[in-house]
């Protein structure tokens, strides 16, 4: 059950909806293969920080649409933006900005993007998200 005592989707479940859909944003991870099972891959993405703004109140069972984009990228991190929208009205229920990195699961260290990957990442940045 994802509702609070007032009948609205709880903030933790809003984060769950974003987390469940984050895999679709492959533009932020052109240097990773998502076809491998995680147990066989040495690298993964790691969320370092997230900011969530709750802008409306969805009720359990409400349809939602998640739109995501790459906001910025440098050699160490990538900033991703996710919007949870009411598909009927188009109004946002929540927005999240996540700071993520590529992470080596064996060495437990951040993996820096090389120049080729950084150029590719910067070509996939969505204009206008930096002002959101």
N, CA, C and O atoms as a Tinker XYZ file with bonds, in Angstrom:
   528  protein
     1  N      0.847000   -1.179000    0.000000    73     2
     2  CA     0.000000    0.000000    0.000000    64     1     3
     3  C      0.887000    1.235000    0.000000    63     2     4     5
     4  O      1.766000    1.376000    0.850000    81     3
     5  N      0.658000    2.118000   -0.944000    73     3     6
     6  CA     1.508000    3.304000   -1.050000    64     5     7
     7  C      0.822000    4.584000   -0.585000    63     6     8     9
     8  O      1.294000    5.680000   -0.890000    81     7
     9  N     -0.268000    4.465000    0.137000    73     7    10
    10  CA    -0.953000    5.679000    0.565000    64     9    11
    11  C     -0.712000    5.996000    2.037000    63    10    12    13
    12  O     -0.522000    5.106000    2.865000    81    11
    13  N     -0.728000    7.293000    2.335000    73    11    14
    14  CA    -0.614000    7.736000    3.719000    64    13    15
    15  C     -2.008000    7.762000    4.347000    63    14    16    17
    16  O     -2.974000    7.338000    3.713000    81    15
    17  N     -2.124000    8.249000    5.569000    73    15    18
    18  CA    -3.421000    8.244000    6.253000    64    17    19
    19  C     -4.432000    9.183000    5.608000    63    18    20    21
    20  O     -5.626000    9.094000    5.895000    81    19
    21  N     -3.972000   10.082000    4.741000    73    19    22
    22  CA    -4.875000   11.006000    4.057000    64    21    23
    23  C     -5.271000   10.517000    2.667000    63    22    24    25
    24  O     -6.053000   11.169000    1.975000    81    23
    25  N     -4.721000    9.353000    2.256000    73    23    26
    26  CA    -5.083000    8.785000    0.961000    64    25    27
    27  C     -4.211000    9.236000   -0.198000    63    26    28    29
    28  O     -4.562000    9.001000   -1.354000    81    27
    29  N     -3.085000    9.879000    0.082000    73    27    30
    30  CA    -2.177000   10.318000   -0.974000    64    29    31
    31  C     -0.953000    9.413000   -1.041000    63    30    32    33
    32  O     -0.608000    8.747000   -0.065000    81    31
    33  N     -0.299000    9.397000   -2.205000    73    31    34
    34  CA     0.919000    8.611000   -2.358000    64    33    35
    35  C      1.995000    9.182000   -1.432000    63    34    36    37
    36  O      2.247000   10.386000   -1.420000    81    35
    37  N      2.621000    8.298000   -0.660000    73    35    38
    38  CA     3.650000    8.722000    0.291000    64    37    39
    39  C      4.915000    9.169000   -0.445000    63    38    40    41
    40  O      5.213000    8.655000   -1.523000    81    39
    41  N      5.661000   10.119000    0.125000    73    39    42
    42  CA     6.905000   10.576000   -0.514000    64    41    43
    43  C      7.888000    9.448000   -0.815000    63    42    44    45
    44  O      8.542000    9.475000   -1.858000    81    43
    45  N      8.008000    8.467000    0.062000    73    43    46
    46  CA     8.929000    7.357000   -0.188000    64    45    47
    47  C      8.512000    6.582000   -1.436000    63    46    48    49
    48  O      9.370000    6.060000   -2.147000    81    47
    49  N      7.219000    6.499000   -1.711000    73    47    50
    50  CA     6.750000    5.790000   -2.896000    64    49    51
    51  C      6.911000    6.627000   -4.160000    63    50    52    53
    52  O      7.027000    6.079000   -5.257000    81    51
    53  N      6.917000    7.952000   -4.014000    73    51    54
    54  CA     7.243000    8.816000   -5.155000    64    53    55
    55  C      8.680000    8.515000   -5.581000    63    54    56    57
    56  O      8.962000    8.380000   -6.772000    81    55
    57  N      9.580000    8.412000   -4.612000    73    55    58
    58  CA    10.968000    8.073000   -4.912000    64    57    59
    59  C     11.048000    6.692000   -5.546000    63    58    60    61
    60  O     11.849000    6.474000   -6.455000    81    59
    61  N     10.243000    5.774000   -5.087000    73    59    62
    62  CA    10.219000    4.434000   -5.663000    64    61    63
    63  C      9.806000    4.444000   -7.126000    63    62    64    65
    64  O     10.367000    3.710000   -7.939000    81    63
    65  N      8.831000    5.271000   -7.462000    73    63    66
    66  CA     8.399000    5.365000   -8.858000    64    65    67
    67  C      9.530000    5.890000   -9.733000    63    66    68    69
    68  O      9.733000    5.400000  -10.844000    81    67
    69  N     10.262000    6.878000   -9.242000    73    67    70
    70  CA    11.394000    7.415000   -9.998000    64    69    71
    71  C     12.480000    6.347000  -10.121000    63    70    72    73
    72  O     13.019000    6.131000  -11.206000    81    71
    73  N     12.797000    5.688000   -9.028000    73    71    74
    74  CA    13.833000    4.664000   -9.023000    64    73    75
    75  C     13.497000    3.518000   -9.970000    63    74    76    77
    76  O     14.370000    3.023000  -10.682000    81    75
    77  N     12.245000    3.101000   -9.981000    73    75    78
    78  CA    11.834000    1.999000  -10.849000    64    77    79
    79  C     11.954000    2.341000  -12.330000    63    78    80    81
    80  O     12.088000    1.444000  -13.163000    81    79
    81  N     11.908000    3.616000  -12.664000    73    79    82
    82  CA    11.939000    4.003000  -14.070000    64    81    83
    83  C     13.291000    4.545000  -14.518000    63    82    84    85
    84  O     13.475000    4.804000  -15.707000    81    83
    85  N     14.236000    4.722000  -13.609000    73    83    86
    86  CA    15.510000    5.368000  -13.942000    64    85    87
    87  C     16.309000    4.604000  -14.995000    63    86    88    89
    88  O     17.113000    5.208000  -15.705000    81    87
    89  N     16.112000    3.311000  -15.111000    73    87    90
    90  CA    16.843000    2.516000  -16.099000    64    89    91
    91  C     16.565000    2.963000  -17.527000    63    90    92    93
    92  O     17.389000    2.751000  -18.416000    81    91
    93  N     15.404000    3.584000  -17.751000    73    91    94
    94  CA    15.085000    3.963000  -19.126000    64    93    95
    95  C     15.934000    5.125000  -19.619000    63    94    96    97
    96  O     15.974000    5.379000  -20.823000    81    95
    97  N     16.605000    5.828000  -18.736000    73    95    98
    98  CA    17.402000    6.984000  -19.133000    64    97    99
    99  C     18.816000    6.532000  -19.510000    63    98   100   101
   100  O     19.779000    6.833000  -18.805000    81    99
   101  N     18.927000    5.823000  -20.602000    73    99   102
   102  CA    20.225000    5.307000  -21.025000    64   101   103
   103  C     21.122000    6.396000  -21.598000    63   102   104   105
   104  O     22.329000    6.185000  -21.712000    81   103
   105  N     20.574000    7.555000  -21.962000    73   103   106
   106  CA    21.398000    8.648000  -22.472000    64   105   107
   107  C     22.437000    9.091000  -21.450000    63   106   108   109
   108  O     23.495000    9.598000  -21.824000    81   107
   109  N     22.151000    8.907000  -20.176000    73   107   110
   110  CA    23.087000    9.301000  -19.127000    64   109   111
   111  C     24.172000    8.268000  -18.899000    63   110   112   113
   112  O     25.118000    8.518000  -18.152000    81   111
   113  N     24.050000    7.105000  -19.534000    73   111   114
   114  CA    25.001000    6.014000  -19.301000    64   113   115
   115  C     25.471000    5.380000  -20.610000    63   114   116   117
   116  O     25.373000    4.162000  -20.758000    81   115
   117  N     25.978000    6.165000  -21.564000    73   115   118
   118  CA    26.396000    5.565000  -22.840000    64   117   119
   119  C     27.638000    4.684000  -22.698000    63   118   120   121
   120  O     27.974000    3.928000  -23.609000    81   119
   121  N     28.308000    4.782000  -21.568000    73   119   122
   122  CA    29.533000    4.023000  -21.328000    64   121   123
   123  C     29.282000    2.748000  -20.530000    63   122   124   125
   124  O     30.226000    2.139000  -20.025000    81   123
   125  N     28.020000    2.339000  -20.410000    73   123   126
   126  CA    27.690000    1.119000  -19.665000    64   125   127
   127  C     26.775000    0.226000  -20.473000    63   126   128   129
   128  O     25.926000    0.698000  -21.230000    81   127
   129  N     26.958000   -1.070000  -20.302000    73   127   130
   130  CA    26.078000   -2.057000  -20.919000    64   129   131
   131  C     25.024000   -2.460000  -19.904000    63   130   132   133
   132  O     25.352000   -2.970000  -18.832000    81   131
   133  N     23.764000   -2.237000  -20.234000    73   131   134
   134  CA    22.686000   -2.617000  -19.331000    64   133   135
   135  C     22.122000   -3.990000  -19.658000    63   134   136   137
   136  O     21.190000   -4.456000  -19.003000    81   135
   137  N     22.683000   -4.633000  -20.664000    73   135   138
   138  CA    22.177000   -5.937000  -21.049000    64   137   139
   139  C     22.770000   -7.049000  -20.188000    63   138   140   141
   140  O     22.214000   -8.144000  -20.097000    81   139
   141  N     23.905000   -6.752000  -19.560000    73   139   142
   142  CA    24.521000   -7.736000  -18.667000    64   141   143
   143  C     23.761000   -7.767000  -17.355000    63   142   144   145
   144  O     23.224000   -6.754000  -16.908000    81   143
   145  N     23.722000   -8.943000  -16.743000    73   143   146
   146  CA    23.150000   -9.003000  -15.399000    64   145   147
   147  C     24.094000   -8.294000  -14.443000    63   146   148   149
   148  O     25.312000   -8.356000  -14.614000    81   147
   149  N     23.556000   -7.632000  -13.454000    73   147   150
   150  CA    24.368000   -6.851000  -12.517000    64   149   151
   151  C     25.444000   -7.699000  -11.850000    63   150   152   153
   152  O     26.540000   -7.209000  -11.579000    81   151
   153  N     25.140000   -8.962000  -11.583000    73   151   154
   154  CA    26.113000   -9.817000  -10.895000    64   153   155
   155  C     27.328000  -10.112000  -11.769000    63   154   156   157
   156  O     28.387000  -10.464000  -11.251000    81   155
   157  N     27.190000   -9.973000  -13.089000    73   155   158
   158  CA    28.298000  -10.253000  -13.987000    64   157   159
   159  C     29.049000   -8.994000  -14.385000    63   158   160   161
   160  O     30.132000   -9.085000  -14.964000    81   159
   161  N     28.513000   -7.845000  -14.093000    73   159   162
   162  CA    29.121000   -6.593000  -14.497000    64   161   163
   163  C     29.986000   -6.026000  -13.376000    63   162   164   165
   164  O     29.644000   -6.111000  -12.196000    81   163
   165  N     31.100000   -5.453000  -13.773000    73   163   166
   166  CA    32.003000   -4.841000  -12.795000    64   165   167
   167  C     31.573000   -3.415000  -12.457000    63   166   168   169
   168  O     31.926000   -2.891000  -11.401000    81   167
   169  N     30.806000   -2.785000  -13.361000    73   167   170
   170  CA    30.408000   -1.397000  -13.175000    64   169   171
   171  C     28.901000   -1.251000  -13.012000    63   170   172   173
   172  O     28.113000   -2.061000  -13.501000    81   171
   173  N     28.536000   -0.198000  -12.311000    73   171   174
   174  CA    27.130000    0.133000  -12.106000    64   173   175
   175  C     27.020000    1.646000  -11.976000    63   174   176   177
   176  O     28.028000    2.348000  -11.899000    81   175
   177  N     25.814000    2.130000  -11.955000    73   175   178
   178  CA    25.594000    3.533000  -11.632000    64   177   179
   179  C     25.344000    3.654000  -10.139000    63   178   180   181
   180  O     24.800000    2.739000   -9.521000    81   179
   181  N     25.735000    4.770000   -9.562000    73   179   182
   182  CA    25.514000    5.000000   -8.134000    64   181   183
   183  C     24.912000    6.386000   -7.946000    63   182   184   185
   184  O     25.415000    7.369000   -8.491000    81   183
   185  N     23.845000    6.458000   -7.182000    73   183   186
   186  CA    23.213000    7.732000   -6.864000    64   185   187
   187  C     23.911000    8.313000   -5.642000    63   186   188   189
   188  O     23.924000    7.700000   -4.575000    81   187
   189  N     24.486000    9.492000   -5.805000    73   187   190
   190  CA    25.237000   10.123000   -4.727000    64   189   191
   191  C     24.380000   11.084000   -3.915000    63   190   192   193
   192  O     24.582000   11.246000   -2.711000    81   191
   193  N     23.429000   11.715000   -4.581000    73   191   194
   194  CA    22.611000   12.742000   -3.932000    64   193   195
   195  C     21.328000   12.886000   -4.734000    63   194   196   197
   196  O     21.324000   12.715000   -5.953000    81   195
   197  N     20.244000   13.201000   -4.046000    73   195   198
   198  CA    18.982000   13.448000   -4.745000    64   197   199
   199  C     18.209000   14.540000   -4.029000    63   198   200   201
   200  O     18.185000   14.613000   -2.800000    81   199
   201  N     17.582000   15.384000   -4.828000    73   199   202
   202  CA    16.696000   16.433000   -4.318000    64   201   203
   203  C     15.328000   16.175000   -4.933000    63   202   204   205
   204  O     15.202000   16.095000   -6.155000    81   203
   205  N     14.309000   16.045000   -4.100000    73   203   206
   206  CA    12.953000   15.812000   -4.598000    64   205   207
   207  C     12.050000   16.950000   -4.140000    63   206   208   209
   208  O     12.014000   17.301000   -2.961000    81   207
   209  N     11.329000   17.514000   -5.092000    73   207   210
   210  CA    10.319000   18.528000   -4.782000    64   209   211
   211  C      8.952000   17.895000   -5.010000    63   210   212   213
   212  O      8.653000   17.423000   -6.106000    81   211
   213  N      8.130000   17.888000   -3.971000    73   211   214
   214  CA     6.772000   17.364000   -4.080000    64   213   215
   215  C      5.865000   18.533000   -4.444000    63   214   216   217
   216  O      5.705000   19.475000   -3.668000    81   215
   217  N      5.272000   18.457000   -5.639000    73   215   218
   218  CA     4.552000   19.596000   -6.198000    64   217   219
   219  C      3.045000   19.390000   -6.251000    63   218   220   221
   220  O      2.302000   20.342000   -6.491000    81   219
   221  N      2.594000   18.196000   -6.038000    73   219   222
   222  CA     1.169000   17.870000   -6.068000    64   221   223
   223  C      0.947000   16.597000   -5.277000    63   222   224   225
   224  O      1.892000   16.014000   -4.745000    81   223
   225  N     -0.300000   16.169000   -5.199000    73   223   226
   226  CA    -0.614000   14.991000   -4.386000    64   225   227
   227  C     -1.369000   13.957000   -5.216000    63   226   228   229
   228  O     -2.564000   14.102000   -5.473000    81   227
   229  N     -0.667000   12.931000   -5.621000    73   227   230
   230  CA    -1.301000   11.831000   -6.347000    64   229   231
   231  C     -1.949000   10.881000   -5.359000    63   230   232   233
   232  O     -1.531000   10.782000   -4.206000    81   231
   233  N     -2.975000   10.184000   -5.824000    73   231   234
   234  CA    -3.612000    9.149000   -5.022000    64   233   235
   235  C     -3.239000    7.788000   -5.596000    63   234   236   237
   236  O     -3.007000    7.666000   -6.799000    81   235
   237  N     -3.181000    6.761000   -4.747000    73   235   238
   238  CA    -2.865000    5.424000   -5.257000    64   237   239
   239  C     -3.804000    5.045000   -6.404000    63   238   240   241
   240  O     -5.014000    5.256000   -6.330000    81   239
   241  N     -3.229000    4.493000   -7.444000    73   239   242
   242  CA    -4.013000    4.105000   -8.613000    64   241   243
   243  C     -4.041000    5.164000   -9.704000    63   242   244   245
   244  O     -4.437000    4.874000  -10.833000    81   243
   245  N     -3.623000    6.402000   -9.384000    73   243   246
   246  CA    -3.548000    7.446000  -10.409000    64   245   247
   247  C     -2.480000    7.082000  -11.425000    63   246   248   249
   248  O     -1.406000    6.597000  -11.070000    81   247
   249  N     -2.785000    7.320000  -12.686000    73   247   250
   250  CA    -1.774000    7.121000  -13.727000    64   249   251
   251  C     -0.712000    8.201000  -13.584000    63   250   252   253
   252  O     -0.984000    9.290000  -13.079000    81   251
   253  N      0.471000    7.898000  -14.022000    73   251   254
   254  CA     1.532000    8.884000  -14.002000    64   253   255
   255  C      2.468000    8.643000  -15.176000    63   254   256   257
   256  O      2.532000    7.542000  -15.723000    81   255
   257  N      3.177000    9.669000  -15.545000    73   255   258
   258  CA     4.142000    9.589000  -16.627000    64   257   259
   259  C      5.444000   10.181000  -16.099000    63   258   260   261
   260  O      5.436000   11.221000  -15.441000    81   259
   261  N      6.548000    9.526000  -16.384000    73   259   262
   262  CA     7.839000   10.032000  -15.943000    64   261   263
   263  C      8.632000   10.466000  -17.167000    63   262   264   265
   264  O      8.838000    9.691000  -18.101000    81   263
   265  N      9.073000   11.717000  -17.143000    73   263   266
   266  CA     9.931000   12.266000  -18.195000    64   265   267
   267  C     11.278000   12.582000  -17.557000    63   266   268   269
   268  O     11.342000   13.197000  -16.492000    81   267
   269  N     12.335000   12.162000  -18.205000    73   267   270
   270  CA    13.666000   12.333000  -17.637000    64   269   271
   271  C     14.610000   12.913000  -18.667000    63   270   272   273
   272  O     14.387000   12.808000  -19.873000    81   271
   273  N     15.666000   13.526000  -18.167000    73   271   274
   274  CA    16.684000   14.057000  -19.056000    64   273   275
   275  C     17.998000   14.241000  -18.339000    63   274   276   277
   276  O     18.055000   14.306000  -17.111000    81   275
   277  N     19.042000   14.323000  -19.117000    73   275   278
   278  CA    20.376000   14.575000  -18.592000    64   277   279
   279  C     20.548000   16.089000  -18.491000    63   278   280   281
   280  O     20.411000   16.803000  -19.484000    81   279
   281  N     20.846000   16.570000  -17.290000    73   279   282
   282  CA    20.958000   18.003000  -17.026000    64   281   283
   283  C     22.385000   18.510000  -17.223000    63   282   284   285
   284  O     22.592000   19.579000  -17.796000    81   283
   285  N     23.365000   17.746000  -16.752000    73   283   286
   286  CA    24.767000   18.135000  -16.916000    64   285   287
   287  C     25.642000   16.904000  -16.738000    63   286   288   289
   288  O     25.196000   15.870000  -16.242000    81   287
   289  N     26.898000   17.036000  -17.153000    73   287   290
   290  CA    27.857000   15.942000  -17.011000    64   289   291
   291  C     29.264000   16.506000  -16.951000    63   290   292   293
   292  O     29.602000   17.465000  -17.644000    81   291
   293  N     30.076000   15.887000  -16.106000    73   291   294
   294  CA    31.499000   16.196000  -16.075000    64   293   295
   295  C     32.251000   14.879000  -15.904000    63   294   296   297
   296  O     31.635000   13.814000  -15.953000    81   295
   297  N     33.550000   14.928000  -15.708000    73   295   298
   298  CA    34.320000   13.687000  -15.649000    64   297   299
   299  C     33.933000   12.811000  -14.461000    63   298   300   301
   300  O     34.130000   11.597000  -14.504000    81   299
   301  N     33.386000   13.407000  -13.402000    73   299   302
   302  CA    33.064000   12.653000  -12.196000    64   301   303
   303  C     31.586000   12.282000  -12.055000    63   302   304   305
   304  O     31.273000   11.166000  -11.641000    81   303
   305  N     30.674000   13.197000  -12.392000    73   303   306
   306  CA    29.251000   12.963000  -12.130000    64   305   307
   307  C     28.374000   13.337000  -13.319000    63   306   308   309
   308  O     28.796000   13.995000  -14.270000    81   307
   309  N     27.130000   12.879000  -13.210000    73   307   310
   310  CA    26.080000   13.215000  -14.169000    64   309   311
   311  C     24.881000   13.676000  -13.361000    63   310   312   313
   312  O     24.536000   13.065000  -12.349000    81   311
   313  N     24.247000   14.748000  -13.804000    73   311   314
   314  CA    23.037000   15.227000  -13.133000    64   313   315
   315  C     21.840000   14.870000  -13.994000    63   314   316   317
   316  O     21.777000   15.221000  -15.172000    81   315
   317  N     20.879000   14.159000  -13.383000    73   315   318
   318  CA    19.688000   13.723000  -14.097000    64   317   319
   319  C     18.460000   14.388000  -13.485000    63   318   320   321
   320  O     18.399000   14.600000  -12.274000    81   319
   321  N     17.495000   14.710000  -14.320000    73   319   322
   322  CA    16.249000   15.316000  -13.856000    64   321   323
   323  C     15.110000   14.376000  -14.234000    63   322   324   325
   324  O     15.048000   13.874000  -15.357000    81   323
   325  N     14.211000   14.146000  -13.283000    73   323   326
   326  CA    13.037000   13.295000  -13.504000    64   325   327
   327  C     11.793000   14.074000  -13.082000    63   326   328   329
   328  O     11.762000   14.668000  -12.004000    81   327
   329  N     10.779000   14.068000  -13.927000    73   327   330
   330  CA     9.493000   14.688000  -13.607000    64   329   331
   331  C      8.435000   13.597000  -13.548000    63   330   332   333
   332  O      8.330000   12.792000  -14.474000    81   331
   333  N      7.657000   13.555000  -12.487000    73   331   334
   334  CA     6.479000   12.686000  -12.434000    64   333   335
   335  C      5.286000   13.576000  -12.745000    63   334   336   337
   336  O      4.985000   14.514000  -12.007000    81   335
   337  N      4.617000   13.271000  -13.841000    73   335   338
   338  CA     3.527000   14.112000  -14.329000    64   337   339
   339  C      2.194000   13.388000  -14.294000    63   338   340   341
   340  O      2.123000   12.171000  -14.465000    81   339
   341  N      1.140000   14.161000  -14.068000    73   339   342
   342  CA    -0.228000   13.678000  -14.235000    64   341   343
   343  C     -0.481000   13.679000  -15.740000    63   342   344   345
   344  O     -0.515000   14.754000  -16.340000    81   343
   345  N     -0.660000   12.515000  -16.379000    73   343   346
   346  CA    -0.818000   12.487000  -17.828000    64   345   347
   347  C     -2.118000   13.122000  -18.318000    63   346   348   349
   348  O     -2.240000   13.441000  -19.501000    81   347
   349  N     -3.074000   13.306000  -17.435000    73   347   350
   350  CA    -4.349000   13.918000  -17.822000    64   349   351
   351  C     -4.218000   15.446000  -17.873000    63   350   352   353
   352  O     -4.564000   16.074000  -18.874000    81   351
   353  N     -3.717000   16.032000  -16.786000    73   351   354
   354  CA    -3.616000   17.493000  -16.718000    64   353   355
   355  C     -2.267000   18.012000  -17.203000    63   354   356   357
   356  O     -2.153000   19.178000  -17.583000    81   355
   357  N     -1.238000   17.154000  -17.194000    73   355   358
   358  CA     0.106000   17.588000  -17.550000    64   357   359
   359  C      0.848000   18.261000  -16.410000    63   358   360   361
   360  O      2.010000   18.637000  -16.563000    81   359
   361  N      0.185000   18.417000  -15.265000    73   359   362
   362  CA     0.814000   19.077000  -14.120000    64   361   363
   363  C      1.757000   18.113000  -13.397000    63   362   364   365
   364  O      1.494000   16.912000  -13.340000    81   363
   365  N      2.851000   18.638000  -12.845000    73   363   366
   366  CA     3.795000   17.763000  -12.150000    64   365   367
   367  C      3.341000   17.414000  -10.739000    63   366   368   369
   368  O      2.816000   18.255000  -10.010000    81   367
   369  N      3.555000   16.156000  -10.371000    73   367   370
   370  CA     3.350000   15.728000   -8.997000    64   369   371
   371  C      4.649000   15.817000   -8.211000    63   370   372   373
   372  O      4.649000   16.087000   -7.010000    81   371
   373  N      5.763000   15.583000   -8.914000    73   371   374
   374  CA     7.064000   15.647000   -8.252000    64   373   375
   375  C      8.146000   15.852000   -9.296000    63   374   376   377
   376  O      7.977000   15.521000  -10.470000    81   375
   377  N      9.251000   16.401000   -8.846000    73   375   378
   378  CA    10.445000   16.542000   -9.679000    64   377   379
   379  C     11.638000   16.122000   -8.834000    63   378   380   381
   380  O     11.671000   16.357000   -7.626000    81   379
   381  N     12.604000   15.506000   -9.473000    73   379   382
   382  CA    13.797000   15.067000   -8.753000    64   381   383
   383  C     15.033000   15.388000   -9.571000    63   382   384   385
   384  O     15.047000   15.237000  -10.792000    81   383
   385  N     16.060000   15.829000   -8.885000    73   383   386
   386  CA    17.368000   16.030000   -9.492000    64   385   387
   387  C     18.318000   15.074000   -8.778000    63   386   388   389
   388  O     18.490000   15.144000   -7.561000    81   387
   389  N     18.917000   14.200000   -9.534000    73   387   390
   390  CA    19.839000   13.229000   -8.963000    64   389   391
   391  C     21.252000   13.447000   -9.468000    63   390   392   393
   392  O     21.464000   13.723000  -10.649000    81   391
   393  N     22.209000   13.322000   -8.576000    73   391   394
   394  CA    23.621000   13.365000   -8.945000    64   393   395
   395  C     24.130000   11.936000   -8.857000    63   394   396   397
   396  O     24.078000   11.309000   -7.799000    81   395
   397  N     24.616000   11.436000   -9.968000    73   395   398
   398  CA    25.029000   10.042000  -10.037000    64   397   399
   399  C     26.426000    9.929000  -10.633000    63   398   400   401
   400  O     26.956000   10.878000  -11.211000    81   399
   401  N     26.995000    8.763000  -10.481000    73   399   402
   402  CA    28.305000    8.497000  -11.063000    64   401   403
   403  C     28.356000    7.058000  -11.547000    63   402   404   405
   404  O     27.497000    6.239000  -11.221000    81   403
   405  N     29.370000    6.777000  -12.320000    73   403   406
   406  CA    29.664000    5.396000  -12.681000    64   405   407
   407  C     30.542000    4.851000  -11.565000    63   406   408   409
   408  O     31.446000    5.538000  -11.090000    81   407
   409  N     30.279000    3.620000  -11.145000    73   407   410
   410  CA    30.903000    3.087000   -9.946000    64   409   411
   411  C     31.437000    1.690000  -10.209000    63   410   412   413
   412  O     30.732000    0.851000  -10.769000    81   411
   413  N     32.677000    1.431000   -9.810000    73   411   414
   414  CA    33.273000    0.113000   -9.943000    64   413   415
   415  C     32.905000   -0.702000   -8.707000    63   414   416   417
   416  O     33.299000   -0.358000   -7.593000    81   415
   417  N     32.162000   -1.766000   -8.902000    73   415   418
   418  CA    31.667000   -2.576000   -7.793000    64   417   419
   419  C     32.761000   -3.383000   -7.090000    63   418   420   421
   420  O     32.621000   -3.733000   -5.919000    81   419
   421  N     33.842000   -3.674000   -7.801000    73   419   422
   422  CA    34.918000   -4.459000   -7.190000    64   421   423
   423  C     35.875000   -3.586000   -6.384000    63   422   424   425
   424  O     36.251000   -3.941000   -5.267000    81   423
   425  N     36.267000   -2.449000   -6.946000    73   423   426
   426  CA    37.211000   -1.577000   -6.241000    64   425   427
   427  C     36.506000   -0.598000   -5.314000    63   426   428   429
   428  O     37.145000    0.043000   -4.480000    81   427
   429  N     35.165000   -0.480000   -5.460000    73   427   430
   430  CA    34.347000    0.439000   -4.653000    64   429   431
   431  C     34.773000    1.888000   -4.862000    63   430   432   433
   432  O     34.818000    2.677000   -3.919000    81   431
   433  N     35.084000    2.227000   -6.116000    73   431   434
   434  CA    35.528000    3.579000   -6.450000    64   433   435
   435  C     34.751000    4.125000   -7.646000    63   434   436   437
   436  O     34.262000    3.379000   -8.495000    81   435
   437  N     34.658000    5.438000   -7.680000    73   435   438
   438  CA    34.050000    6.148000   -8.795000    64   437   439
   439  C     34.902000    5.924000  -10.042000    63   438   440   441
   440  O     36.129000    5.883000   -9.962000    81   439
   441  N     34.247000    5.781000  -11.193000    73   439   442
   442  CA    34.937000    5.629000  -12.465000    64   441   443
   443  C     34.769000    6.933000  -13.238000    63   442   444   445
   444  O     33.649000    7.345000  -13.540000    81   443
   445  N     35.883000    7.573000  -13.553000    73   443   446
   446  CA    35.825000    8.842000  -14.279000    64   445   447
   447  C     35.494000    8.594000  -15.747000    63   446   448   449
   448  O     35.887000    7.584000  -16.331000    81   447
   449  N     34.761000    9.545000  -16.326000    73   447   450
   450  CA    34.446000    9.480000  -17.750000    64   449   451
   451  C     35.663000    9.942000  -18.538000    63   450   452   453
   452  O     36.282000   10.952000  -18.203000    81   451
   453  N     36.003000    9.198000  -19.588000    73   451   454
   454  CA    37.107000    9.629000  -20.447000    64   453   455
   455  C     36.604000   10.726000  -21.392000    63   454   456   457
   456  O     35.413000   11.034000  -21.412000    81   455
   457  N     37.514000   11.312000  -22.170000    73   455   458
   458  CA    37.152000   12.441000  -23.036000    64   457   459
   459  C     36.086000   12.061000  -24.068000    63   458   460   461
   460  O     35.185000   12.852000  -24.342000    81   459
   461  N     36.180000   10.869000  -24.636000    73   459   462
   462  CA    35.209000   10.415000  -25.637000    64   461   463
   463  C     33.811000   10.297000  -25.010000    63   462   464   465
   464  O     32.827000   10.750000  -25.595000    81   463
   465  N     33.727000    9.692000  -23.829000    73   463   466
   466  CA    32.446000    9.530000  -23.143000    64   465   467
   467  C     31.891000   10.884000  -22.719000    63   466   468   469
   468  O     30.693000   11.135000  -22.852000    81   467
   469  N     32.754000   11.754000  -22.211000    73   467   470
   470  CA    32.309000   13.081000  -21.782000    64   469   471
   471  C     31.736000   13.868000  -22.951000    63   470   472   473
   472  O     30.723000   14.550000  -22.798000    81   471
   473  N     32.359000   13.784000  -24.102000    73   471   474
   474  CA    31.846000   14.468000  -25.298000    64   473   475
   475  C     30.479000   13.908000  -25.684000    63   474   476   477
   476  O     29.575000   14.666000  -26.034000    81   475
   477  N     30.326000   12.599000  -25.625000    73   475   478
   478  CA    29.051000   11.949000  -25.931000    64   477   479
   479  C     27.980000   12.359000  -24.916000    63   478   480   481
   480  O     26.848000   12.664000  -25.291000    81   479
   481  N     28.343000   12.363000  -23.639000    73   479   482
   482  CA    27.399000   12.785000  -22.594000    64   481   483
   483  C     26.935000   14.219000  -22.817000    63   482   484   485
   484  O     25.743000   14.512000  -22.731000    81   483
   485  N     27.871000   15.101000  -23.100000    73   483   486
   486  CA    27.520000   16.513000  -23.273000    64   485   487
   487  C     26.637000   16.740000  -24.489000    63   486   488   489
   488  O     25.881000   17.710000  -24.537000    81   487
   489  N     26.727000   15.851000  -25.473000    73   487   490
   490  CA    25.846000   15.971000  -26.648000    64   489   491
   491  C     24.414000   15.542000  -26.328000    63   490   492   493
   492  O     23.494000   15.855000  -27.083000    81   491
   493  N     24.216000   14.825000  -25.213000    73   491   494
   494  CA    22.896000   14.326000  -24.848000    64   493   495
   495  C     22.212000   15.177000  -23.757000    63   494   496   497
   496  O     21.131000   14.825000  -23.284000    81   495
   497  N     22.837000   16.278000  -23.367000    73   495   498
   498  CA    22.251000   17.163000  -22.352000    64   497   499
   499  C     21.012000   17.832000  -22.946000    63   498   500   501
   500  O     21.044000   18.329000  -24.071000    81   499
   501  N     19.926000   17.838000  -22.179000    73   499   502
   502  CA    18.664000   18.459000  -22.593000    64   501   503
   503  C     18.713000   19.958000  -22.289000    63   502   504   505
   504  O     18.848000   20.368000  -21.136000    81   503
   505  N     18.604000   20.745000  -23.325000    73   503   506
   506  CA    18.618000   22.202000  -23.154000    64   505   507
   507  C     17.456000   22.640000  -22.275000    63   506   508   509
   508  O     16.345000   22.127000  -22.405000    81   507
   509  N     17.709000   23.577000  -21.391000    73   507   510
   510  CA    16.658000   24.115000  -20.548000    64   509   511
   511  C     16.555000   23.461000  -19.185000    63   510   512   513
   512  O     15.989000   24.057000  -18.268000    81   511
   513  N     17.082000   22.256000  -19.019000    73   511   514
   514  CA    16.996000   21.604000  -17.705000    64   513   515
   515  C     17.909000   22.261000  -16.685000    63   514   516   517
   516  O     17.689000   22.127000  -15.482000    81   515
   517  N     18.925000   22.966000  -17.147000    73   515   518
   518  CA    19.856000   23.613000  -16.234000    64   517   519
   519  C     19.218000   24.798000  -15.541000    63   518   520   521
   520  O     19.735000   25.258000  -14.523000    81   519
   521  N     18.121000   25.303000  -16.054000    73   519   522
   522  CA    17.456000   26.435000  -15.426000    64   521   523
   523  C     16.276000   26.011000  -14.572000    63   522   524   525
   524  O     15.631000   26.842000  -13.933000    81   523
   525  N     15.993000   24.696000  -14.563000    73   523   526
   526  CA    14.830000   24.201000  -13.800000    64   525   527
   527  C     15.108000   24.222000  -12.319000    63   526   528
   528  O     14.249000   23.842000  -11.524000    81   527
